[in-house]
Amino acid sequence: TVFSTSRIISNFYAEGDDYRDTALPEVYFIGILEFRMDANEQEHYIRRVELTDRNTGKGFYRKLQYIFLELPNFAKSEKEIETDLDRWFWLFKHLSEADQIPRFMNRRVFKRIFQIAELANLSEDELMAYNASIQAEWDWQNAVELAEERAVEKALKKERAKAEARERQLLKEAEAKERELLIQSARALKKSGVPNVVIAESLGLPLEVVEQL
C-alpha cells in the first residue's frame, strides 16, 4: 500500500521537475479487505491511518491518508442497516452470495451494482443475447427521439410560416392604412386649393393619383 501511494506521488511529476516548487497531490488510498488487519480488533470496521506526531498525536501530514474497510468486522444484520454507509458495507460483504436485491438496498445506485454483478456471471451466449437486447432498445429509443425531433422541427417550421404570413398581412394592412391617410390628406389639401403638383411632392403620391381625387 505504501509503495503504491508513493509511486502515485512520484509519477505526479514529469522527469526533471523540481518537486520542491510544486504542491504535492492529495492521495487517499481506500482498501476493501476480506481479512482483519489485527485479529484482536474486531469492533471497528473502518480504519483510518495517516502520518501523525507520536509525541502529541497531532496530524503531521493530512494529504496522504489510508482508509481500510475491514469487512469481517462489519457484523450488522439486515434489520440494523440504516445508513448508506451500512448499505455499502453490506454490499461489499454479501454481494457475491446474494441472489436478489434486498428491500433495504432498493435504491438506484445499488440496483445498478446488482445488475453489473449479474452481468459478470452471464455465460458468453447469455451476454451476447443481453447486449443484443440492449442494442435493440437503444435503436428503438434513438428512432423515437429522431421522430420526436422531426415532429418538433416540422411544427416549428409550420409556426414560423404562420408567423411570417401574419407579419406580411399586418405590414400590408399598415401600408394600406397609411395610403388611405395620405389620400385623405390629399383630398383635404386639394379642397383647400393647393396645386396638385405641390400635394403630390409633399405627400409622396403619384401626380396622376392626386389629379383623379
Phi, psi and omega in degrees: 000313179297320179298315183297315181290327177295320178295322178300316181292315182292326179284352179292337183255143174285159181299130179094349179292147176265104184297342181289342180260004183230136179294138178290147179285155174280132181232124177238117179263126178243117179247130177258111189253137175261019178216167178267133176288331178227113184298336180275351180251105184236014182261310184273132181252001172237119180246121180250126184234134176207168179288127180225161175279121185294333182282318185256340183079002180279153180296133180265323181211114188271347188272005175229112183225146177242127180238118182248128177258106184266097187299321180301334181277351178273107187240020181289140176279171181299327180289339182268356180288120183232316186259168176295328177297318176300318182296319178297317179297315178301319181297311180301323187277327190243359185301318185295337183253353182280132178261350175204157183283128179292161181297322182287353176258015186282067176227158189302312185296321181286325175300319180297319180293319177297322179297317178297318179296321178295320180296324182296338182261004179286150173285171182299317180295318180295322180293321177297318179295320179296313179299323179295320180292321178296317179298319178297320178295317178297317180300317179296316180297318178297321179295318179296315180296321178296318179297319179295318179298317180293322178295317179296316180298319179295318180295319179296320179297320179295317180294322178297319179297318178297318180295318179294320178294319178296320179296318178296321180294317179297320178296318179297317179295321179295318179296319180295320179294318179297320180293322179296321178295322178295320179297317179298320178295320180296319179298317181296319179292323181293321177295333180279358177092011179286133181302148182302321182297317181295319179298313182299316182290322184285326182261354180072030179258150175298144182299321182294331177291317178296321182294332182276353182286000000 
